[in-house]
Amino acid sequence: MDNKGFEISDCRLPELPSEIWQGFIYVNLSDTPPSLAPQLSELDEFLNPYETCNFRIVHTEEEIWQCNWKCLVENFMEGYHLSIVHPSILRGYLPSRLCTKGPSSSNYTSYCANYPDNIPPRGHGAEGLTKQQRQRSFLFNFFPAQVTSQAANLLV
């Protein structure tokens, strides 16, 4: 850049603290944030078998919900409503009676939406998944912005 008066230090984006955990990229706006991984370590036991670091994007979709974000998260993270609110599409696949609570802390919450034995698995998924892990979706919410569902996909 030989332009007169050009200063490269005036033309770059600011550097922000970032961390990769389970294949997800997190950016923190604080100058000196605490490390994220130790805060979420209890979730590692549930996520490691899914091999989230090997995930790739196969579909994206953006939606705008006209509600408070807390209402959306509460709906996503509460599996007990599935059989009642969605009887024609989810009652047989995700019966509320099979939902179990997963690890939680002041930073996150989670639960398992377990499928009945008479429902075929959603797919083989990662090699390290147990039969039980193939027969459920594991959902977690890292407050305030990430809601995620992990399941054995149809990918082999």
WOQUILIN-V326673 format. One record per residue. N is the residue number from 0. RES is the residue in one small letter. PSI is psi in whole degrees, -180 to 180 (* if undefined). Layout:
n = [N	N]
res = [RES	RES]
psi = [PSI	PSI]
//
This chain:
n = [0	1	2	3	4	5	6	7	8	9	10	11	12	13	14	15	16	17	18	19	20	21	22	23	24	25	26	27	28	29	30	31	32	33	34	35	36	37	38	39	40	41	42	43	44	45	46	47	48	49	50	51	52	53	54	55	56	57	58	59	60	61	62	63	64	65	66	67	68	69	70	71	72	73	74	75	76	77	78	79	80	81	82	83	84	85	86	87	88	89	90	91	92	93	94	95	96	97	98	99	100	101	102	103	104	105	106	107	108	109	110	111	112	113	114	115	116	117	118	119	120	121	122	123	124	125	126	127	128	129	130	131	132	133	134	135	136	137	138	139	140	141	142	143	144	145	146	147	148	149	150	151	152	153	154	155]
res = [m	d	n	k	g	f	e	i	s	d	c	r	l	p	e	l	p	s	e	i	w	q	g	f	i	y	v	n	l	s	d	t	p	p	s	l	a	p	q	l	s	e	l	d	e	f	l	n	p	y	e	t	c	n	f	r	i	v	h	t	e	e	e	i	w	q	c	n	w	k	c	l	v	e	n	f	m	e	g	y	h	l	s	i	v	h	p	s	i	l	r	g	y	l	p	s	r	l	c	t	k	g	p	s	s	s	n	y	t	s	y	c	a	n	y	p	d	n	i	p	p	r	g	h	g	a	e	g	l	t	k	q	q	r	q	r	s	f	l	f	n	f	f	p	a	q	v	t	s	q	a	a	n	l	l	v]
psi = [97	8	137	131	-2	129	112	-32	-17	-3	31	156	152	149	133	145	134	161	142	127	124	31	-7	142	125	137	136	134	-5	150	-37	73	152	157	138	-43	-46	-30	-25	10	-30	-25	-21	-42	-37	-33	-31	-45	-23	-12	53	-25	-20	2	154	156	125	-16	139	151	141	134	147	119	130	70	168	137	-30	-34	-41	-46	-44	-42	-44	-38	8	101	-6	-15	-13	-49	-30	-48	-29	56	-36	-23	-23	-17	-47	-27	-37	67	135	-34	-18	-5	139	148	138	-171	149	156	-170	-12	-20	167	162	162	165	126	97	139	150	159	-26	2	132	150	156	-15	178	-42	-157	152	-34	2	138	170	-42	-41	-29	-17	32	165	134	122	137	154	117	111	143	0	-9	123	127	143	127	137	161	115	176	-9	144	*]
//
